Amino acid sequence: MAAYTGTGDADATGEEPDGTPKGPDGGLRRDEAVRAAVEQGLVGPLSPIVGLLDITGIRASAAALHAAFDAVTAPGTPVLHAFAVKATPLVPVLRLLRREGIGAEVASPGELALARAAGVPPSRTVLDSPAKTPAELREALALGIAVNADNPQELYRLDALVQSASTRSPIGIRVNPQVGGGSIGALSTATATSKFGVALRDEGAREWVVRAYLDRPWLTRLHAHSGSQGMPLELMARAVAETYGLAEEINERAGRRQIDTLDIGGGLPVNFGSDTHTPTYEEYARLLAATVPGLFDGRYGLVTEFGRSLLAKHGVVLARVEYAKSAGGRAIAVTHAGVQVAARTVYAPRSWPLRVAAYDTKGRPKAGPDVVQDVAGPACFAGDLLAEERSMPLLEQGDYAAALDTGAYYFAHHYAYNSLARPGIYGFGPDKAGGVRFAVVRTPQTLDEIVAESGGAHAESLTGTF
Ligand SMILES: *Cc1c(COP(=O)(O)O)cnc(C)c1O
């Protein structure tokens, strides 16, 4: 695999969303940022791992999402793009997206707290967790946040809450259209036995859902999220079509437009094989418009919940090569990026291969013949490998390895194996002089914080109590 391909970017139009000529593409911006991070000392012997976020790229993806749906929806259709906070749960990122007109989809009290800290208003927030407690539901309704009920028991809880206090919250039910899974089982939410939503094809389930709406005039939304990475677009579109068909049936039987908004979930897959953004939001929106034309004719408001596709390609983990060695004839670069920042890749490498780019000690892209090597992490188990038998320029001591496309579900999803510290995360963008400027997104975790989070204040509790 090439260390760096540098082909194309989100919207290969040659222009930024506002019409100004585009700067360098994602790959070139990344190279400049890596160089600047080394030169400015963000990464080095004393801080050997860092996460970097490409602000220009994030903004371009947000604009591409808006443009894709604007192009297929009837004028005046309310569309809320709610970012799935679990993809990149970082307050400054949520705030940036908010400024780009993107709301928040949250699935836990923590994610809701992050969205609120970022200033995302309740009217632009959607709560989707499969295990909401009564207290969480009550808070959501008090705030006016949209809620999608996962199952009958949750709906019965909502019955009681809606009767006891008035709410502005739009409320819907999540259904599982059971259209089938994609290539990654753990991320396929529309299989026959998925844990999410009301399984529509189960006996009696569809009729139960219809009756639930007819009995509850306050149910005005319908929700489905059919999967994430690994789902073919056609299958995602089929799940949306099933959901739309159900909404039409409910509205017909209600004799009115009771369901006024369809929440079609997220799940656009990301290309982890090169710098090209594919599939694009535009392709997906066009496919949806061709498959489910009625969805866009203005009778329904829309909510989307994209996560990975907005952020993945705009993040990079940059880690110093502490040692370069060889074992059994295999070259091994021992770096500071492993399972703590790339848990999915390390535990399920076939499902989650990452590109790794090689940079030299000064942060310049490394040239040289490809050498088969392992790129290892710092954790104390043999499987802690970012890449195995990868052909790329030989990584040497003091070089840097960059794990690409890690802006979603990677460095923001720290895994505390070996008490490895959460790395600092910095956003980057152009400065006025044509260089690269960084802004702190999250400071690196300190050793004191690690001790405190590991019960440091209770050191005597086991020995002193019993
Ligand atoms: C995870 C999730 C999303 C986002 O999925 P992506 O693949 O990151 O776009 C959206 N909606 C729900 C309900 C989710 O669980």
The ligand as an SDF file (V2000), in Angstrom:
LIG
                    3D

 15 15  0  0  0  0  0  0  0  0999 V2000
  -24.0100    5.1570   15.2510 C   0  0  0  0  0  0  0  0  0  0  0  0
  -25.2990    5.7410   14.8540 C   0  0  0  0  0  0  0  0  0  0  0  0
  -25.3470    6.6990   13.8400 C   0  0  0  0  0  0  0  0  0  0  0  0
  -24.1330    7.1340   13.0560 C   0  0  0  0  0  0  0  0  0  0  0  0
  -23.6050    6.1350   12.2420 O   0  0  0  0  0  0  0  0  0  0  0  0
  -22.3810    6.4760   11.2730 P   0  0  0  0  0  0  0  0  0  0  0  0
  -22.0550    5.1960   10.6390 O   0  0  0  0  0  0  0  0  0  0  0  0
  -21.2740    7.0030   12.1130 O   0  0  0  0  0  0  0  0  0  0  0  0
  -22.8720    7.4930   10.2900 O   0  0  0  0  0  0  0  0  0  0  0  0
  -26.5650    7.2760   13.5570 C   0  0  0  0  0  0  0  0  0  0  0  0
  -27.6940    6.9220   14.2140 N   0  0  0  0  0  0  0  0  0  0  0  0
  -27.6920    5.9780   15.1820 C   0  0  0  0  0  0  0  0  0  0  0  0
  -28.9520    5.6550   15.8690 C   0  0  0  0  0  0  0  0  0  0  0  0
  -26.4930    5.3660   15.5210 C   0  0  0  0  0  0  0  0  0  0  0  0
  -26.4930    4.4240   16.4760 O   0  0  0  0  0  0  0  0  0  0  0  0
  1  2  1  0
  2  3  1  0
  2 14  2  0
  3  4  1  0
  3 10  2  0
  4  5  1  0
  5  6  1  0
  6  7  2  0
  6  8  1  0
  6  9  1  0
 10 11  1  0
 11 12  2  0
 12 13  1  0
 12 14  1  0
 14 15  1  0
M  END
$$$$
